[in-house]
């Protein structure tokens, strides 16, 4: 039987973290690096990526930045090829790219709707197609899709974002069933209220009070508090969780 340290170890694994230049997924990436994984940090902002790469290196981890338009299947196929060429394998995929907007429902434009659905849902579906096919082929892998509490209950007036996250929850359950016998686990990590970049700008005292009214601990989550759940879902410790 493995020790707890061995169960949660990601030594020798490669984790592709889409959205890893952001606060929440960046912290998830750093946590996996600390557990021994080599990180492929995926995003569009090289400057933001460098800050996270420096932090991972300072902690003794290994990571490399891969720029990618994750709403393009061709871009994702190139990403997979680049990661395999440079890092040799792919064991874990985190899908965490996301955009948000508090636009009142009647004012949502088609352009805004299309942008949010494209980034949050289409990009994730394409990533699951590209990386999921590779994982099914190798008969192993863990996919962690980042969901949202607002995709489960009407907790926040972010209509398109909430709809996109609800779709991600449903898709993930279907893929978990589809790929369960192929050694590929698919899970949704559903943060509560974490004031990251995209939702910090839509907070005001009234909204904060409403959020705290639905939060048992009466405080916001902190990014590092996602690391434990990430390690559980990415490692052998979660081998029967899908």
SULWOLIN-V577708 format. One record per pair of residues at least 24 apart in sequence whose C-alpha atoms are under 6 Angstrom apart, sorted by the first residue. I is the first residue (numbers start at 0). J is the second residue. D is the distance in whole Angstrom. If there is no record, write none. Layout:
i-><I/I>
j-><J/J>
d-><D/D>
This chain:
i-><6/6/7/7/8/9/9/9/10/10/12/12/13/13/13/13/14/14/14/14/15/15/16/16/16/16/17/17/17/17/17/18/18/18/20/20/23/26/27/29/30/32/33/37/37/38/39/39/40/40/41/41/42/42/69/70/72/90/91/91/91/92/93/93/93/94/95/99/99/100/101/116/120/135/138/138/139/139/140/141/141/141/141/142/143/143/144/145/145/146/146/146/147/147/148/148/175/184/185/186/192/193/193>
j-><235/236/234/236/34/34/35/36/35/36/36/90/37/38/89/90/38/90/91/92/39/92/40/41/92/93/41/93/94/95/96/42/95/96/47/48/222/223/226/55/226/60/60/61/62/62/63/64/64/65/65/66/66/67/122/122/125/140/140/141/142/142/142/143/144/144/145/160/197/157/157/163/163/181/181/182/182/183/183/183/184/185/233/185/186/187/187/187/188/187/188/189/189/190/189/191/241/241/241/241/219/219/220>
d-><5/5/5/6/5/5/5/5/4/5/5/6/5/6/5/5/5/6/4/6/5/5/5/6/6/5/5/6/5/6/6/6/5/4/6/5/5/6/5/6/5/5/6/5/6/4/5/6/5/6/5/6/5/6/5/4/6/5/6/5/6/5/6/5/6/5/5/6/6/6/5/6/6/6/5/5/5/5/5/6/5/6/6/5/5/6/5/6/5/6/6/5/5/6/6/5/6/5/5/5/6/6/5>
